[in-house]
């Protein structure tokens, strides 16, 4: 799940934007759902990706503390 990817990075796992993008697009394919996250990676700014990830966390009912982390790091 995408939330696991975020939490793994928070826990110190090395981060690579390209690998993250690939993971997210594969996740979309598996669940036959398009998230605004991949669109933000495709043509947006870091702020756009942060907003899309934050919305994913909110929609999923996850802790808002994760959003604080999302906004504290660069994703692109």
Backbone torsions as a table, in degrees:
resi	resn	phi	psi	omega
1	UNK	NA	154.3	-178.0
2	UNK	-63.4	-36.8	178.9
3	UNK	-61.0	-35.8	178.1
4	UNK	-64.7	-39.0	177.8
5	UNK	-60.7	-43.6	178.5
6	UNK	-64.1	-47.1	-177.9
7	UNK	-67.6	-34.9	176.6
8	UNK	-63.0	-41.8	177.4
9	UNK	-63.7	-42.9	179.0
10	UNK	-58.8	-35.0	-179.2
11	UNK	-82.4	3.4	173.5
12	UNK	107.4	0.6	177.6
13	UNK	-64.9	137.7	179.7
14	UNK	-56.1	144.2	-176.7
15	UNK	-114.3	137.4	175.2
16	UNK	-138.4	119.7	-175.9
17	UNK	-59.2	-41.0	-179.3
18	UNK	-63.8	-44.5	178.7
19	UNK	-63.0	-38.0	178.5
20	UNK	-64.2	-44.8	178.4
21	UNK	-59.5	-46.5	179.1
22	UNK	-60.6	-44.7	179.0
23	UNK	-58.7	-46.5	-177.6
24	UNK	-64.5	-43.9	179.6
25	UNK	-66.5	-35.6	175.5
26	UNK	-66.3	-40.2	178.0
27	UNK	-60.6	-42.8	177.6
28	UNK	-60.6	-42.3	-178.8
29	UNK	-64.7	-43.7	-178.9
30	UNK	-61.7	-44.2	-175.9
31	UNK	-94.7	6.3	178.7
32	UNK	49.5	45.9	-179.2
33	UNK	-141.6	134.5	177.1
34	UNK	-99.3	127.0	176.7
35	UNK	-99.8	149.1	175.9
36	UNK	-63.6	-10.2	-178.3
37	UNK	-63.7	-48.3	-178.2
38	UNK	-66.0	-36.5	176.7
39	UNK	-64.3	-37.7	178.0
40	UNK	-65.4	-41.4	176.1
41	UNK	-63.1	-38.9	-177.3
42	UNK	-62.9	-44.2	-172.0
43	UNK	-142.8	13.7	-176.4
44	UNK	-108.6	-173.2	178.2
45	UNK	-99.2	175.0	175.6
46	UNK	-57.1	-40.1	179.5
47	UNK	-62.1	-39.0	177.6
48	UNK	-62.9	-42.4	178.7
49	UNK	-66.1	-43.2	177.6
50	UNK	-59.1	-43.1	179.2
51	UNK	-64.2	-42.6	-179.6
52	UNK	-65.9	-43.4	177.3
53	UNK	-63.9	-40.8	179.0
54	UNK	-62.6	-41.0	178.3
55	UNK	-64.6	-39.1	176.7
56	UNK	-58.8	-43.5	-179.7
57	UNK	-65.6	-44.3	179.0
58	UNK	-62.6	-48.7	-179.2
59	UNK	-61.7	-32.5	-179.3
60	UNK	-82.3	-6.2	179.1
61	UNK	75.3	20.5	179.9
62	UNK	-81.2	167.6	-178.1
63	UNK	-59.7	135.9	177.8
64	UNK	-67.2	-14.8	176.2
65	UNK	-64.7	-27.5	177.1
66	UNK	-65.7	-36.0	178.7
67	UNK	-64.6	-38.6	176.6
68	UNK	-57.4	-42.5	178.0
69	UNK	-66.0	-46.9	-179.9
70	UNK	-52.4	-43.3	-176.7
71	UNK	-76.8	-9.7	-176.5
72	UNK	-94.0	-7.0	-176.6
73	UNK	-129.5	160.2	175.7
74	UNK	-87.3	140.8	-178.8
75	UNK	-112.9	-18.4	179.8
76	UNK	-119.3	NA	NA
